[in-house]
């Protein structure tokens, strides 16, 4: 028996992100749901449902790209901080 593949999902939480669903990476979905985030019970502006089966692979790719961007930004910020620290010496 194979485990069902987890996917990145759009989740929403009252008072967070202006009520707009936020994309969570597959590995973060369970923790987000435990923290009060839930799948939206309203459609997208085009009338389509959030997290539709046909959209899941694209959502996975988008979440991976977003994580790669955050990782790159964190690396650049750390490099800049190290550079600034070395100038203080």
N, CA, C and O atoms as a MOPAC input file, in Angstrom:
PM7 MOZYME 1SCF
protein

 N      0.85100 1    -1.18200 1     0.00000 1
 C      0.00000 1     0.00000 1     0.00000 1
 C      0.89400 1     1.24200 1     0.00000 1
 O      1.81500 1     1.34500 1     0.81000 1
 N      0.62500 1     2.16900 1    -0.89600 1
 C      1.43700 1     3.38100 1    -0.98900 1
 C      0.74300 1     4.52600 1    -0.25900 1
 O     -0.48400 1     4.62300 1    -0.23900 1
 N      1.54400 1     5.36900 1     0.32700 1
 C      1.00600 1     6.53900 1     1.02400 1
 C      0.56800 1     7.57300 1    -0.00500 1
 O      1.19700 1     7.74100 1    -1.05000 1
 N     -0.50300 1     8.24800 1     0.30900 1
 C     -0.98500 1     9.29400 1    -0.59000 1
 C     -0.00600 1    10.45700 1    -0.56300 1
 O      0.43500 1    10.88600 1     0.50300 1
 N      0.33200 1    10.96500 1    -1.74700 1
 C      1.27100 1    12.07900 1    -1.84200 1
 C      0.63400 1    13.33100 1    -1.26400 1
 O     -0.51600 1    13.65700 1    -1.56100 1
 N      1.39500 1    14.01900 1    -0.44100 1
 C      0.91600 1    15.28700 1     0.10600 1
 C      1.23700 1    16.38500 1    -0.89100 1
 O      2.25100 1    16.33400 1    -1.58700 1
 N      0.37800 1    17.36100 1    -0.95000 1
 C      0.54000 1    18.47200 1    -1.88300 1
 C      0.54700 1    19.79800 1    -1.13500 1
 O      0.04900 1    19.90900 1    -0.01500 1
 N      1.12000 1    20.78900 1    -1.78200 1
 C      1.02400 1    22.15600 1    -1.28700 1
 C     -0.44500 1    22.56300 1    -1.38500 1
 O     -1.12700 1    22.22700 1    -2.35300 1
 N     -0.92000 1    23.28400 1    -0.38200 1
 C     -2.31900 1    23.69800 1    -0.36600 1
 C     -2.44800 1    25.17100 1    -0.01100 1
 O     -1.64400 1    25.73000 1     0.73500 1
 N     -3.48600 1    25.77700 1    -0.57100 1
 C     -3.85900 1    27.12300 1    -0.15600 1
 C     -4.72500 1    26.97800 1     1.09000 1
 O     -5.69800 1    26.22500 1     1.10200 1
 N     -4.35500 1    27.71100 1     2.13700 1
 C     -5.09700 1    27.69900 1     3.39000 1
 C     -5.39700 1    29.13300 1     3.79800 1
 O     -4.70400 1    30.06700 1     3.39600 1
 N     -6.43400 1    29.28900 1     4.59600 1
 C     -6.84900 1    30.61100 1     5.05100 1
 C     -7.08700 1    30.55400 1     6.55700 1
 O     -7.47100 1    29.52000 1     7.10300 1
 N     -6.84700 1    31.70200 1     7.22300 1
 C     -7.08200 1    31.80300 1     8.66700 1
 C     -7.62000 1    33.19300 1     8.94900 1
 O     -7.09100 1    34.18400 1     8.44500 1
 N     -8.67100 1    33.26500 1     9.75200 1
 C     -9.24400 1    34.56500 1    10.11600 1
 C     -8.17800 1    35.45800 1    10.72400 1
 O     -7.42400 1    35.03500 1    11.60000 1
 N     -8.12300 1    36.69400 1    10.25300 1
 C     -7.19200 1    37.66900 1    10.79100 1
 C     -5.77100 1    37.55700 1    10.26600 1
 O     -4.89700 1    38.30400 1    10.70500 1
 N     -5.51900 1    36.65100 1     9.34500 1
 C     -4.17800 1    36.46100 1     8.78800 1
 C     -4.19000 1    36.72800 1     7.28600 1
 O     -5.13400 1    36.35600 1     6.58900 1
 N     -3.14600 1    37.36800 1     6.79800 1
 C     -2.94400 1    37.57300 1     5.36200 1
 C     -4.12500 1    38.29000 1     4.70500 1
 O     -4.41200 1    38.06900 1     3.52800 1
 N     -4.79600 1    39.13400 1     5.45400 1
 C     -5.91300 1    39.89300 1     4.91200 1
 C     -7.08400 1    39.04100 1     4.44600 1
 O     -7.88000 1    39.48000 1     3.61600 1
 N     -7.19400 1    37.82700 1     4.97200 1
 C     -8.26700 1    36.92200 1     4.57100 1
 C     -8.02000 1    36.23700 1     3.24200 1
 O     -8.86300 1    35.48500 1     2.75400 1
 N     -6.85500 1    36.50100 1     2.65700 1
 C     -6.49400 1    35.88500 1     1.38100 1
 C     -5.80300 1    34.55200 1     1.64100 1
 O     -4.90900 1    34.48600 1     2.48400 1
 N     -6.18900 1    33.49500 1     0.94500 1
 C     -5.50400 1    32.21200 1     1.12000 1
 C     -4.01000 1    32.32400 1     0.83500 1
 O     -3.58300 1    33.05800 1    -0.05700 1
 N     -3.23400 1    31.58800 1     1.60600 1
 C     -1.78000 1    31.56900 1     1.48100 1
 C     -1.35100 1    30.16000 1     1.09800 1
 O     -1.90400 1    29.18000 1     1.59600 1
 N     -0.37000 1    30.06100 1     0.21900 1
 C      0.12600 1    28.76100 1    -0.23000 1
 C      1.12600 1    28.21100 1     0.77600 1
 O      2.11900 1    28.86500 1     1.09600 1
 N      0.86100 1    27.00900 1     1.27300 1
 C      1.75800 1    26.31500 1     2.18700 1
 C      2.37400 1    25.12500 1     1.47100 1
 O      1.68500 1    24.39100 1     0.76300 1
 N      3.68100 1    24.93900 1     1.65800 1
 C      4.36900 1    23.77600 1     1.10000 1
 C      3.78100 1    22.51300 1     1.72300 1
 O      3.27600 1    22.54700 1     2.84400 1
 N      3.84800 1    21.40700 1     0.99800 1
 C      3.25900 1    20.14800 1     1.44700 1
 C      3.70100 1    19.77800 1     2.85900 1
 O      2.89200 1    19.33400 1     3.67400 1
 N      5.00100 1    19.96600 1     3.14500 1
 C      5.50700 1    19.57200 1     4.46200 1
 C      5.05100 1    20.50300 1     5.58600 1
 O      5.23200 1    20.17500 1     6.75800 1
 N      4.46800 1    21.64700 1     5.26000 1
 C      4.01800 1    22.60600 1     6.26400 1
 C      2.50400 1    22.60900 1     6.47500 1
 O      2.01100 1    23.27400 1     7.38500 1
 N      1.77000 1    21.87800 1     5.65200 1
 C      0.30500 1    21.91200 1     5.70200 1
 C     -0.23200 1    21.40600 1     7.04200 1
 O     -1.09100 1    22.05600 1     7.63700 1
 N      0.25200 1    20.26700 1     7.52800 1
 C     -0.27100 1    19.71100 1     8.78300 1
 C     -0.05600 1    20.66500 1     9.95300 1
 O     -0.95700 1    20.85500 1    10.77000 1
 N      1.12700 1    21.26400 1    10.04100 1
 C      1.41800 1    22.20800 1    11.12500 1
 C      0.52700 1    23.44400 1    11.01600 1
 O      0.03900 1    23.95200 1    12.02500 1
 N      0.31900 1    23.92100 1     9.80100 1
 C     -0.53900 1    25.09400 1     9.60700 1
 C     -1.97400 1    24.78300 1    10.02600 1
 O     -2.62300 1    25.59200 1    10.68900 1
 N     -2.46400 1    23.60800 1     9.63400 1
 C     -3.82700 1    23.22400 1    10.02000 1
 C     -3.94500 1    23.10000 1    11.53500 1
 O     -4.97300 1    23.46300 1    12.10800 1
 N     -2.90000 1    22.59100 1    12.18800 1
 C     -2.90400 1    22.47800 1    13.64700 1
 C     -2.89200 1    23.85600 1    14.30400 1
 O     -3.27600 1    24.00300 1    15.46400 1
 N     -2.44600 1    24.86700 1    13.55000 1
 C     -2.36900 1    26.23700 1    14.05500 1
 C     -3.57900 1    27.07600 1    13.63500 1
 O     -3.54200 1    28.30300 1    13.71800 1
 N     -4.63800 1    26.42500 1    13.19000 1
 C     -5.87200 1    27.13400 1    12.88500 1
 C     -6.11800 1    27.49100 1    11.43400 1
 O     -7.16200 1    28.05800 1    11.11200 1
 N     -5.17800 1    27.17100 1    10.54400 1
 C     -5.38900 1    27.42200 1     9.12500 1
 C     -6.27700 1    26.30700 1     8.56900 1
 O     -6.19900 1    25.16700 1     9.02700 1
 N     -7.11500 1    26.62900 1     7.59000 1
 C     -8.03000 1    25.64700 1     7.00000 1
 C     -8.16300 1    25.90400 1     5.50400 1
 O     -7.85100 1    26.98600 1     5.00800 1
 N     -8.63100 1    24.88700 1     4.80500 1
 C     -8.85900 1    25.06300 1     3.37100 1
 C    -10.00800 1    26.05100 1     3.18400 1
 O    -11.00800 1    25.97700 1     3.89900 1
 N     -9.87800 1    26.97000 1     2.23400 1
 C    -10.91900 1    27.97400 1     2.01100 1
 C    -12.26100 1    27.33100 1     1.66400 1
 O    -12.32100 1    26.35500 1     0.91600 1
 N    -13.33500 1    27.89300 1     2.21900 1
 C    -14.67600 1    27.39100 1     1.91000 1
 C    -15.38400 1    28.31500 1     0.92200 1
 O    -16.61000 1    28.29900 1     0.80400 1
 N    -14.59200 1    29.11800 1     0.21700 1
 C    -15.12500 1    30.02600 1    -0.80500 1
 C    -14.29800 1    29.84300 1    -2.07300 1
 O    -13.13900 1    29.43300 1    -2.00400 1
 N    -14.88500 1    30.14500 1    -3.23300 1
 C    -14.15900 1    29.94500 1    -4.49500 1
 C    -13.15800 1    31.06500 1    -4.78300 1
 O    -13.19200 1    32.13000 1    -4.16700 1
 N    -12.27300 1    30.79100 1    -5.73100 1
 C    -11.37400 1    31.82600 1    -6.24600 1
 C    -12.22700 1    32.87000 1    -6.96200 1
 O    -13.41800 1    32.65600 1    -7.18900 1
 N    -11.62100 1    33.98900 1    -7.31300 1
 C    -12.37200 1    35.05200 1    -7.99200 1
 C    -12.91600 1    34.60200 1    -9.34300 1
 O    -13.87300 1    35.18500 1    -9.85200 1
 N    -12.30300 1    33.55500 1    -9.93500 1
 C    -12.80200 1    33.04600 1   -11.21800 1
 C    -13.88200 1    31.98600 1   -11.04000 1
 O    -14.33800 1    31.39500 1   -12.01800 1
 N    -14.29300 1    31.74100 1    -9.79500 1
 C    -15.35100 1    30.78100 1    -9.51600 1
 C    -14.86700 1    29.35700 1    -9.30000 1
 O    -15.64000 1    28.49700 1    -8.87600 1
 N    -13.59700 1    29.09700 1    -9.58500 1
 C    -13.03100 1    27.75500 1    -9.40500 1
 C    -12.71100 1    27.51800 1    -7.92800 1
 O    -12.42800 1    28.46700 1    -7.19500 1
 N    -12.75300 1    26.26600 1    -7.49100 1
 C    -12.41200 1    25.98200 1    -6.09300 1
 C    -10.90900 1    26.07900 1    -5.83900 1
 O    -10.10100 1    25.86500 1    -6.74200 1
 N    -10.55300 1    26.40000 1    -4.61500 1
 C     -9.15000 1    26.36600 1    -4.20500 1
 C     -8.73300 1    24.90600 1    -4.08400 1
 O     -9.55700 1    24.05500 1    -3.74900 1
 N     -7.48500 1    24.61200 1    -4.34700 1
 C     -6.90000 1    23.28000 1    -4.18100 1
 C     -7.59000 1    22.20800 1    -5.02100 1
 O     -7.73400 1    21.06500 1    -4.58700 1
 N     -8.01600 1    22.58800 1    -6.22400 1
 C     -8.64700 1    21.62300 1    -7.12600 1
 C     -7.61800 1    20.56700 1    -7.52800 1
 O     -6.43300 1    20.87300 1    -7.66300 1
 N     -8.05900 1    19.35100 1    -7.71600 1
 C     -7.17300 1    18.23100 1    -8.04800 1
 C     -6.25000 1    18.55700 1    -9.22100 1
 O     -5.07000 1    18.20700 1    -9.19400 1
 N     -6.76800 1    19.21500 1   -10.23500 1
 C     -5.97100 1    19.55100 1   -11.41100 1
 C     -4.93300 1    20.63500 1   -11.18000 1
 O     -4.04800 1    20.83300 1   -12.01300 1
 N     -5.03100 1    21.33600 1   -10.06300 1
 C     -4.09700 1    22.42500 1    -9.75100 1
 C     -2.96600 1    22.00700 1    -8.81500 1
 O     -2.01100 1    22.76200 1    -8.63100 1
 N     -3.05800 1    20.82200 1    -8.22500 1
 C     -2.12600 1    20.44300 1    -7.16100 1
 C     -0.67200 1    20.37400 1    -7.60500 1
 O      0.21100 1    20.81600 1    -6.87000 1
 N     -0.40100 1    19.83300 1    -8.78700 1
 C      0.99100 1    19.76300 1    -9.24800 1
 C      1.57000 1    21.16300 1    -9.46000 1
 O      2.73100 1    21.41200 1    -9.13500 1
 N      0.76500 1    22.06900 1   -10.00100 1
 C      1.22200 1    23.45100 1   -10.19900 1
 C      1.44700 1    24.13700 1    -8.85200 1
 O      2.39000 1    24.91300 1    -8.70200 1
 N      0.58600 1    23.85600 1    -7.87600 1
 C      0.75900 1    24.42800 1    -6.54300 1
 C      2.04500 1    23.90700 1    -5.90200 1
 O      2.75600 1    24.65600 1    -5.23200 1
 N      2.34500 1    22.61900 1    -6.10800 1
 C      3.59400 1    22.05200 1    -5.58100 1
 C      4.78900 1    22.79400 1    -6.17200 1
 O      5.71800 1    23.16000 1    -5.45200 1
 N      4.75900 1    23.01100 1    -7.47900 1
 C      5.86500 1    23.70200 1    -8.15600 1
 C      5.98600 1    25.14200 1    -7.65700 1
 O      7.09200 1    25.62800 1    -7.42400 1
 N      4.86200 1    25.81700 1    -7.49600 1
 C      4.88500 1    27.20000 1    -7.01200 1
 C      5.44400 1    27.27800 1    -5.59200 1
 O      6.19600 1    28.19700 1    -5.26900 1
 N      5.08000 1    26.32300 1    -4.75100 1
 C      5.58900 1    26.31000 1    -3.37700 1
 C      7.09100 1    26.05200 1    -3.36200 1
 O      7.81400 1    26.64500 1    -2.56000 1
 N      7.56700 1    25.17100 1    -4.24200 1
 C      9.00500 1    24.89700 1    -4.33200 1
 C      9.76900 1    26.14300 1    -4.78700 1
 O     10.83200 1    26.45200 1    -4.24800 1
 N      9.23100 1    26.85200 1    -5.77300 1
 C      9.87400 1    28.08400 1    -6.24200 1
 C      9.89700 1    29.14700 1    -5.15100 1
 O     10.89900 1    29.83800 1    -4.97000 1
 N      8.79400 1    29.27500 1    -4.42800 1
 C      8.73200 1    30.25900 1    -3.35100 1
 C      9.75700 1    29.92800 1    -2.26700 1
 O     10.41100 1    30.82400 1    -1.73400 1
 N      9.89600 1    28.63800 1    -1.94200 1
 C     10.87800 1    28.24000 1    -0.92800 1
 C     12.29200 1    28.51500 1    -1.41300 1
 O     13.12900 1    28.98400 1    -0.64300 1
 N     12.56600 1    28.23000 1    -2.67200 1
 C     13.89600 1    28.49300 1    -3.23300 1
 C     14.20300 1    29.99000 1    -3.19200 1
 O     15.33400 1    30.38600 1    -2.90700 1
 N     13.20400 1    30.81600 1    -3.47600 1
 C     13.39800 1    32.27000 1    -3.42500 1
 C     13.69500 1    32.71800 1    -1.99900 1
 O     14.60500 1    33.51700 1    -1.77700 1
 N     12.92500 1    32.20400 1    -1.02200 1
 C     13.17200 1    32.56100 1     0.37900 1
 C     14.56100 1    32.11400 1     0.81900 1
 O     15.26600 1    32.84600 1     1.51400 1
 N     14.95200 1    30.90100 1     0.40900 1
 C     16.28700 1    30.39600 1     0.75700 1
 C     17.37400 1    31.30500 1     0.18600 1
 O     18.34800 1    31.61700 1     0.87100 1
 N     17.20600 1    31.72700 1    -1.06300 1
 C     18.17500 1    32.61700 1    -1.69800 1
 C     18.24400 1    33.96600 1    -1.00600 1
 O     19.32600 1    34.52300 1    -0.81900 1
 N     17.08400 1    34.48900 1    -0.62500 1
 C     17.04500 1    35.77500 1     0.07400 1
 C     17.70800 1    35.67200 1     1.44600 1
 O     18.42500 1    36.58200 1     1.86200 1
 N     17.46800 1    34.55700 1     2.15000 1
 C     18.09100 1    34.36000 1     3.46000 1
 C     19.60700 1    34.24100 1     3.32200 1
 O     20.35400 1    34.78900 1     4.13200 1
 N     20.05200 1    33.52600 1     2.30100 1
 C     21.48700 1    33.35700 1     2.06900 1
 C     22.12800 1    34.71500 1     1.75500 1
 O     23.20100 1    35.03200 1     2.26800 1
 N     21.46800 1    35.51000 1     0.91300 1
 C     21.99300 1    36.83100 1     0.55600 1
 C     22.02900 1    37.74500 1     1.77800 1
 O     22.98600 1    38.49800 1     1.96100 1
 N     20.99500 1    37.68300 1     2.61000 1
 C     20.95800 1    38.51600 1     3.81400 1
 C     22.06100 1    38.11000 1     4.78800 1
 O     22.69300 1    38.96800 1     5.40400 1
 N     22.29100 1    36.80900 1     4.92800 1
 C     23.35400 1    36.33300 1     5.81700 1
 C     24.72200 1    36.76400 1     5.29700 1
 O     25.59700 1    37.15200 1     6.07000 1
 N     24.89300 1    36.69200 1     3.98600 1
 C     26.16400 1    37.10500 1     3.37900 1
 C     26.38200 1    38.60300 1     3.59600 1
 O     27.49000 1    39.03100 1     3.91900 1
 N     25.33600 1    39.38900 1     3.42100 1
 C     25.42300 1    40.84400 1     3.61200 1
 C     25.71400 1    41.17600 1     5.07500 1
 O     26.49700 1    42.08000 1     5.36700 1
 N     25.08300 1    40.44100 1     5.99400 1
 C     25.33000 1    40.66800 1     7.42000 1
 C     26.77400 1    40.32800 1     7.78000 1
 O     27.41100 1    41.04700 1     8.55000 1
 N     27.28500 1    39.24300 1     7.22800 1
 C     28.67500 1    38.85800 1     7.48600 1
 C     29.63000 1    39.90400 1     6.92200 1
 O     30.64900 1    40.22400 1     7.53500 1
 N     29.29400 1    40.42900 1     5.75700 1
 C     30.11900 1    41.46400 1     5.12800 1
 C     30.12600 1    42.72800 1     5.99000 1
 O     31.17800 1    43.33300 1     6.19800 1
 N     28.96000 1    43.12600 1     6.48900 1
 C     28.85600 1    44.31100 1     7.34400 1
 C     29.61200 1    44.09500 1     8.65100 1
 O     30.25400 1    45.01300 1     9.16000 1
 N     29.53600 1    42.89100 1     9.18600 1
 C     30.23600 1    42.57700 1    10.43800 1
 C     31.74600 1    42.63800 1    10.24400 1
 O     32.46600 1    43.12000 1    11.11800 1
 N     32.22400 1    42.15400 1     9.11100 1
 C     33.67400 1    42.16400 1     8.85900 1
 C     34.19900 1    43.59400 1     8.67000 1
 O     35.36700 1    43.86200 1     8.95000 1
 N     33.35800 1    44.50000 1     8.20500 1
 C     33.76600 1    45.90400 1     8.03900 1
 C     33.89100 1    46.60700 1     9.38800 1
 O     34.62100 1    47.59000 1     9.50700 1
 N     33.18100 1    46.11000 1    10.40700 1
 C     33.24200 1    46.70500 1    11.74100 1
 C     34.58300 1    46.43900 1    12.40400 1
 O     35.00800 1    47.19500 1    13.27700 1
 N     35.23900 1    45.38300 1    12.00100 1
 C     36.49300 1    44.97300 1    12.65300 1
 C     37.66300 1    45.76200 1    12.18100 1
 O     38.78400 1    45.53500 1    12.63600 1

